[in-house]
């Protein structure tokens, strides 16, 4: 069985996340894609993101219509910072050794991958499904090989429609009163409005 894993703060989840997950699922023949909201993101300022309950609920609303998408609370339900190498270890324990994991990331994240916590430990547990994300160019895998031998054999490039969108863009737009319709699923847009998220 092949399973995709898409981790993130999802603050908020948006169409770029959903398109990346669906394109990876189709291109790599994945049985399903797990959406894994970070409990305590290592790269975010403590207290700087929305409560986990709000981010989890937005993911639930966003993926409800796709039978191939599932929510995983493996990060939210454990204490401490959410590091990918630990998340994958927990997922492997739950899914079994017969499951092949594909960790879905953008080109921008791949460019910083060798600076992650234990990147060698990450690629021993999964393959990297790398989706193009404008304006980042194709990765220099040969250059990355010098820092992390074996990575070029663990990368699968997934092409998707170019969507230059980030959660920080959306938070700024909401704070400014700009519309985010069609940039997030309708139910997520309504949830953000009802909860008053991202208002300055």
C-alpha positions in Angstrom: 0.0 0.0 0.0 1.3 3.5 -0.9 0.2 6.4 1.3 0.8 10.1 0.9 1.5 12.3 3.9 1.0 16.1 3.7 2.0 17.8 6.9 1.7 21.5 7.7 0.4 24.2 10.0 -2.7 24.6 7.7 -3.4 28.0 9.1 -5.5 28.1 7.0 -5.6 25.1 4.6 -6.1 26.3 1.0 -6.6 25.1 -2.5 -2.9 24.8 -3.1 -2.7 22.2 -0.4 -5.6 20.3 -1.9 -4.4 20.4 -5.5 -0.9 19.3 -4.4 -2.4 16.3 -2.5 -4.7 15.3 -5.3 -2.0 15.6 -8.0 0.4 13.5 -5.9 -2.2 10.9 -5.3 -3.0 10.5 -9.0 0.6 10.7 -10.3 2.0 8.2 -7.8 -1.0 5.9 -7.6 -1.4 6.5 -3.8 -4.3 4.8 -2.0 -4.9 7.8 0.2 -3.3 11.0 1.4 -3.1 11.7 5.1 -3.3 15.4 6.2 -1.3 15.9 9.3 -1.7 19.2 11.1 1.3 20.2 13.2 0.6 20.4 16.9 3.5 22.7 17.7 5.3 23.6 14.4 9.0 23.9 14.9 9.5 26.8 12.5 6.7 29.0 13.8 6.8 31.5 16.7 5.2 29.9 19.8 1.7 31.3 20.1 1.9 32.7 16.6 -0.5 30.2 14.9 -4.2 29.6 15.4 -5.2 27.0 18.0 -4.8 23.4 16.9 -8.6 22.8 17.3 -9.3 25.5 14.7 -6.7 24.3 12.3 -7.9 20.7 12.6 -11.5 21.7 12.0 -10.5 23.6 8.8 -8.7 20.5 7.5 -11.8 18.4 8.3 -14.0 20.8 6.4 -11.6 21.1 3.4 -11.1 17.3 2.8 -14.6 16.0 3.7 -15.7 15.7 0.0 -12.6 13.6 -1.1 -12.8 9.9 -0.1 -9.1 9.5 -0.7 -8.2 12.2 1.9 -7.9 11.5 5.6 -7.1 13.5 8.7 -4.4 12.3 11.0 -4.0 13.7 14.5 -0.6 12.0 15.1 1.1 15.3 15.6 -1.7 17.2 17.4 -2.1 14.4 20.0 1.6 14.3 21.1 3.5 16.8 23.2 6.4 18.9 22.0 7.5 20.2 18.6 6.3 18.4 15.5 9.4 17.2 13.5 8.8 15.3 10.3 11.2 12.5 11.2 9.2 11.8 14.4 5.9 12.0 12.6 6.9 9.5 10.0 8.2 7.1 12.7 4.8 7.2 14.4 2.9 6.7 11.2 5.1 3.7 10.3 4.2 2.2 13.6 0.5 2.6 13.0 0.4 1.7 9.3 2.9 -1.2 9.4 6.1 -1.8 7.5 4.3 -2.9 4.4 3.1 0.6 3.7 5.3 2.9 1.5 5.1 6.5 2.5 5.4 9.5 0.2 5.9 12.7 2.1 4.5 15.6 0.0 6.4 18.8 0.0 6.9 21.8 -2.3 10.0 22.8 -4.3 10.6 25.6 -1.7 10.7 23.0 1.1 13.0 20.7 -0.8 15.5 23.6 -1.2 15.7 23.8 2.6 15.4 20.0 3.2 19.1 19.4 4.2 18.6 21.8 7.1 15.7 19.9 8.5 16.1 17.8 11.7 17.6 14.5 10.7 17.0 14.6 6.9 18.7 11.3 6.5 16.2 9.7 8.9 13.4 11.2 6.9 14.4 9.7 3.6 15.0 6.3 5.1 11.4 6.2 6.1 9.7 7.7 3.0 10.1 8.9 -0.5 9.7 12.7 -1.2 6.9 13.6 -3.5 8.0 17.1 -4.6 5.4 19.3 -6.2 6.4 22.3 -8.3 5.7 25.6 -6.6 6.3 28.9 -8.4 8.7 30.6 -8.6 11.1 27.9 -7.4 13.1 26.1 -10.1 13.7 22.4 -10.5 15.9 21.1 -7.6 19.6 20.7 -7.9 19.6 17.0 -6.7 23.2 16.5 -7.7 24.2 19.4 -5.4 22.0 18.0 -2.6 23.7 14.6 -3.0 26.9 16.1 -1.7 25.2 17.0 1.5 22.8 14.1 1.8 23.9 11.0 -0.2 21.0 9.0 -1.6 18.5 11.8 -1.7 18.2 11.8 -5.5 16.9 8.2 -5.5 14.2 9.2 -3.0 12.7 12.1 -4.8 9.6 11.9 -7.1 8.7 15.1 -9.0 5.0 15.8 -9.2 3.8 18.5 -11.6 0.7 20.5 -10.7 -1.0 23.7 -12.0 1.0 26.7 -10.8 -0.7 28.1 -7.7 1.3 30.9 -6.1 -0.5 31.0 -2.8 0.5 30.7 0.8 -1.3 30.6 4.1 0.4 33.8 5.2 -1.0 35.5 2.1 -4.5 34.4 3.1 -4.1 35.6 6.7 -2.9 39.0 5.5 -5.9 39.2 3.1 -8.4 38.4 5.8 -6.8 41.0 8.1 -7.1 43.5 5.3 -10.7 42.6 4.6 -9.9 41.3 1.1 -12.0 38.3 -0.3 -10.5 34.8 -0.1 -13.4 33.1 -1.9 -12.2 30.4 -4.3 -8.8 30.4 -2.6 -10.0 28.2 0.2 -13.0 25.8 0.2 -16.3 27.5 0.9 -16.7 25.7 4.2 -13.3 26.9 5.3 -14.1 30.5 4.3 -17.3 30.4 6.3 -15.4 28.9 9.3 -12.8 31.6 9.2 -15.5 34.3 9.1 -17.6 32.7 11.9 -14.7 32.3 14.2 -13.2 35.7 13.4 -9.8 34.2 12.6 -7.0 36.4 11.3 -8.7 39.7 12.0 -6.3 42.4 13.0 
